[in-house]
Amino acid sequence: MSKKLKVTPLDLLLPYQLAWVRDDARFKIWLKSRQIGGSLAASFEVVADALETGGDWVILSAGERQALEFMDKVQRAASIFCDAISYSTGKEYRPEVQKSQLRFPNGARVLALPANPATARGYSANLVLDEFAFHENPEEIWRAVYPIISNPLRGALKLRVISTPAGRNNKYFDLWEHAPAFSRHKTTVYDAVASGLALNIEELRANLADPDGWAQEFECQFMEHSSQVFPADLVRACESDDATLDAPEELFSRESRIRPALFVGIDVGRKRDLTVAWTLERLPGGPLITREVLVLDRIPFPQQEAILAPRVMAAAFTAIDATGIGGPVSEHLAAALDETRLEGVTFTGDRKRELFERLKKSMQARTVALPAAAVIRDDLGSMQRIVSPGGTIRYAAARTADGHADRSTALALAIHAAQRNPGAGWGAFASTRVPTGMNGHHRPALTRFRGAWAR
């Protein structure tokens, strides 16, 4: 005997989320603020439709990490719906769950994948373009997917385009402004709070401390111009199998003396952002190669300082974020050093522009080697160069569950630290390019001096 539910899964949603789920238009686009539960609402619709129709869904996200985060929300929504079905029917109803996909007992599949044109062409399914303004090659992805979802021979497939704005010069802006067939939804942070979202707007705005960023990310305003600072092709060209995320223990041991070829950049965060320490080693006659990308997540400052101190003590030079909460940390670490070996960097608009432009030039010259890791690609790929209507240029990134381009900032500081150091053959380094095809194809050029400074 079936049981009647007093509360259905959709009763858990706020009005603007429910409006999105209940809109059954074939083509929908959502212009939304960050931190309002947009991905969760989209997940509820995907799961509800898959259970009702048996149709497959594919979610294309800006990167691998974002795809997995979206799938986590899909799995949470699926658990809620399947609990309700199991309760009402008296029979266990559970999907098969894998890392990036799940399959319901009715045969419907949901897959979450990093977006690229080849992926988009490979499936005939209902489609979600998640954070479409931040996709790499959105024009090519659109050309790949539209023939699929608009082909009547494939059935009336549904398309959902969801994003926070990222300037006007991208396909998402074009769709929002001009696509005639779309049902449009717009939810600013003010709309969400008015509908019951428990969020402190003033605290959020004060923490961001960036009027243009607030206007774009929370008020859903399209700024004049926005472009990706570090395209995926540029990042991949700097990847090397010799670059590492984790350093050997002896590199920062207490017994070690100052290592003239090590340079550290530290971006400081605590509750909302990550603290990241990026260590570069200058190879004799070669590039700056990444030895460690240390990530500290929600660790109290005294513990952070204890972890960071050996790295600062071993480095020839350190550049550290001294903005806001970074100030006390940088001061405490500086107390143990000669001032000639550490610089506290206060982030202003001009200073960030200088730091990131220097990093981009280093990457374009192939004079820095990066680990081949999705989290590094996603972090660098999130950095945007934004030109406001008044002509002001700033560098900013969306704040996500995995930080706020903290790794990119730490790397930019490490490059700055290496340039600040007067010795260690900077001139020789600056004129030396990493060999073409760094991805392991010319390992001898990079491995000849492996461990030379650690002995």
N, C-alpha and C positions, 0 to 999 in steps of 0.2 A: 504494500500500500504506500503510495507516494505521500510525502509530507509537503505542506505548503510553507514557503519561506516568508517570514515576516519582513526581512530586509534582503533586497536583491543586490548583486554586485554593483549595479549602476547607482544605487543609493549612496555609495561611498564617494561619489564624485561631487565636485563643486559645480555650480550652474554653468560656468563657461566650459568646463570639461564635458559636462553632460550634453551641452549644445553641440559640441564637436562630434561626440559619439552618435548622437541621434540624427545628425544631418546625413541623409542617405544619398546625397548628390554623388554622381559618378566621379566628378573631379572636384577636389577641395584644396584650398590653400589657407594656411594659418600663419599670420604674422603675429609673433608672440614675444613676450618678455621672457627673460631668463628666470629660472627658479620659481615657476608657477605650476609645475607639474604637467607640462605639455606632452612630454614623451610618455608619461604614465597614461594620460587620456588617450593618446594615439594607440598605446598598447591595449587598452581596454577595447577599443573599436576593433583592432585586428583580431583579438581573441574572440570577441562576441561574433564577428562575421564568420570567422573560420569554423566556429562551433555550429552556427546556424546554417551556413551554405556548403560547408565542406571545401571551400575554395582555399587555394594556397596564397600566402603573402610573402613578399620579399621586402626587407627593410635595407635600404642602402644608406649608410652613414658616412661621415666625413673621413673616418679612419677606423682601424681595427679596434682600438680601445673604445671608441664611441659606439661601434656596432655591438660589442660585448655588453656595454652598459645598457643599450636599448634592449638587448635580448634578456638581460636580467629583469627589466621591468615587464617584458612580455611573460617571462616565467612567473613573476609575482602575480600578474593579472590572471594567468592560466590557473594558478593554484587557487585563487579566489573563486573563479567560475567553476572549476572542477569540484571544489568542496561543495558548492551550492548544488551542482548536479548530483553528486554522490548522496547528499543529504535528502534531496527531494525524491530521488528514485530508489533509495535504499541499496544501491549498487555502487561499488567502487568505480570511479571514473578518473583515470589518470593519463596524462600524455607521456610519451617517450621523450626524455629530455637529454640533449647533448649540449656541448659548449655553445655553439652558435645556431642551433636549430631545435625545434621540437615538433613532434607529430602527434596529433590527437587520434583517439580511437576511431573517429569517423574518416580518417585518412588525410585530413587537412594538415598541411605543413606550414611552419613559419620559420623563415631563415633571416638572419641578420648578417650583413656582409659589408666590408669596406667598399666604397663606391669607386668604380672605374668603368669605362665604356664596355670593356669585354664582359665584366660581370653583368652589367645591365642587359646586354644582348642575350645572355645565356639562359634566361628564365622567361616562362610565360605564366605570369601570376599577377595578382593585385600587388600594388607597389606603394611603398612609403619612401619618399626622399627626405631623410631626416637631416636637419640643419643644412638645407640645400645651398644656402648662400656661401657656405664654407667648403663645399666640395671642390676637389681638384678637377679641372676640366669639366665644369658643369654644362657648357654648351655641347660638348661631345656626348656626355651622359644623356642629355635631353634628346639629342638626335637619335641615340640608340634606343631609348625607352619609348618614345612617343609612338612609333609605328607599331610597337607591340601592344600597348594598352588601347590604341585606337583602331586596331584591326578587328572588324566584325567577325572574322572567321575564328578568332580566339575567344569570343564571348565578350560580355560587357565587363571587362576588367576595370577595377577602380584604381584611382591615382590620388595619393595624398602628398602634398608638398608642404613641409613644415620648416620654419626657420626663424631665427632672430635676424634682423637686417645686418648687412655687412657692406654698406655703401650702395651706390647706384649703378656701378659698372659691372653688373653680373646678371645671370639668367634669372635668378630669383626675383630681383627687382623688376625685371622685364615682365615676368609672369604676373606678379602682384599688380602691376600698373596696367597691363594691356591684355592679358589672356581673357577672352570673352566668356569661355564656357565654365569658369571656375566659380564655385560657391566660396565666398570669402569670409574668414573669421579673423578678427583682430583683438588681441588681449594684451593691454599694457599692464604693468605692475599695479597701477592704480585700479584698473578694472578688476584684477584678481583679488586684491585686498577688499574692495567693495563687495565682492561676491563671497567673502568669508575666509580667504586665505590668511592664515596666521603668519604675518610677515611684518617686521618693523621697517617701514620704508625709510625713515630718517636715519636709522642706524646703518642700513644698507647703503644709502647714498653717501653718508659720511665716510664709511670704510672704503668705498670706491674712490672718492676724492678726485673725480674726473668728470666734469660736466658733459663733455662730448660723449664719453663712454656711457654715462648714465642715459643720455638722450637716445643713444643707439640701442643699448642692450636692455633697457628697462622701459623706455617710453616708446619704443618701436619706431624711431625716426630714422629715415634713410639719410645718412650723411652724404656729402657731395661726392666723395670718391674714396674707395677703399681697395687695397690690393694686398695680396699675400707677399710677405717679405722674403720668406724662404721657401720657394716652390719645392715640391717633392724631388724633382730631377736634380736640383742643386744640392739638396741634402744627401741624396743617394750617391752623388758623385764624390762626396767627401767621406763616405763610409769606408772603413777598413777593418779587416779581421784582426788587426793588431791593436786597435783601440778597444778599451775594455770599460765595462761599467763598474767592476769591482777590482780594487787594487790589491796587490799582495800585502800581507800584514807587515812585512819588514819595511815597506816604503815609508811608513810613518811611525816606526818604532821609536821608543824613547832614547835608544842608544844612537839613533841616527843623527848625524850633523845636518846643518843646512845643506840642502841639495840645490846647487846653482841652476839646475835645469827645470825645476818644478815651479809651477805658477797656479795659484788657486783663485777662483772667483766664487763668492758666497752670496746667495740671495736669501734673505732672512724672512721667515714667516712662522706662524704658530697655529692659531686656531683655524683660519680660513685658507691659508696658503701653505705650501711646503717650504721648508728650508732646504736648499740644495747647495752643495759644495762641489764644484767642478774642478778637477785637477788635470792640468796639462803638463806634459814633459816635452821639452825642446830637444829633439834629436840632433846630434852634431851633424851639420850639413843637411839636415832634413826638416820635416814639418813639426808643428806642434801636434802631439798625439795625445788623445784622451787616455788617462790612466784610471780615473775613477769619476763616477757621477753618484755622489752620496746623497741620498734623499732621507730627510728626517721629517716624519709626519706626526704632528700633534705631540711633540716632545717638549717638556718644560725647558725654559731657557738655561737654567744651570746645567742640565744634562746636555743640552745642545753645545754649550761652551766647552764642556769636558770632552765631547766627541770631536769638536772642530779644532781644539787647541793643538793637538799633534800635527794636524795638517798645516796649520798656520805656522807653527814652529819650524816645520821641515821645508817650507816653501821659500824660494828666493824672493818672491813678492806675492802679496795677497791684496785683492781688491774686494771689499765687502760692502754690501748694502747698508748704508747708515741712515736710511729714511725711516721715520716713524719708529716702529718697534725695533728696527734694526740698529738704532742708535746705541742703546745700552750694550747690546751684544758686541758691536764693533769696538766700543770703548774698552770693554773688559779684555777683549783679545789684544787690543793695541797696547794695553798696559804691560804685556809680557814681551813686547817687541820694540826694537828700534823703529822710530817713525819712518825711517827710510825703507822699511820692508812691508808696510801696510798702509793702504789708503781707504778711508771711509768715503764711499760715494753716495752723495745725496741725489736722488732721482728728480730731476726737473725735466720738462719737456725737451729742452735742448740737449741735456745730458743723455737722456735715453736715445734720442736721435743719433747722437755721436756714437754711443756704444753699439747700437744695432747696425749702423752703417759700416762701422769698422769690422764688425763680425761678418757682415755680408761680403765685404771686400776680401776678407781672409778666406771665406769659403769659395768665392769666385776664383781666387788665385790658387786654390787647392793647397793652402798652407796650414790647414788644420784637419786632423783626422778624427772622425766621429765613430762611435760604436754603431753597428748595424742593428738597431733596435726600434721596434714600432713605437715605443713610448717616446723616443727621441724625435722620430719623424713627426709624430702627432704634435708634440710640444712646439717644435720649431714651425710646423705648418700652421699653428694657430695664431702666430704673430701677424698682425695686420698693420699696414701703413695707411693711415686715415687722414684725408685732407678735408677739413671742415668747410662749410660754405664761405667762411671768412678767409680761407686760404691757410689756416693754421695746420701744420703737419704734426701728427703725433703717432706714436707706436703703442699699440695696445693689443690685448688678447682676451678672449672670452674666458671667464672663470668657470672651471668645470670641477667635477669631483676629483680629478687628477691634477688639480693645481691651476695656476694662472700664468702659464708660460714661464714658470719658475726655473726650469732647466735652461731655457733659452737665455734668460737673464743671467744666470750663473755662468754660462758659457761666454756671454758677452763680457762679463766682468773678468773672467780668466784671460781672455784675449787682451783686455785692457791691462791686466797685471803683467802679462808677458811683454807688452810694448813699453810699459813703464820701467821695467828692469833695464839698467844701462849696459849690462854685461851679457855674457853667455852667447855672444855672437849673433845679436839680433839682425845685423845687416846681412849676414850670411843666410840666416833663416828667411828673412823677408824676400830674398830673391830666389829662394828655392821652392819649386813646385812639387807637390806630391805627384808621383807618376800617374799617368792616365790609367784608369781601370784600377782604382785603389782597392776594390773589393776582393783582395786576396790574390790578384793576378801578378802583382809585383812585390810579393812579400819580402824578398831579400833586401830591397831598398829601405824597408821599414824595420826589419827584424835584426839587422846587423848589430845594432846597439842596444837590443833588448836587455834590460837589467844593468846597463853600464853604470847608471847613477845609483843603483840600489846596492851595489857591492861595497 
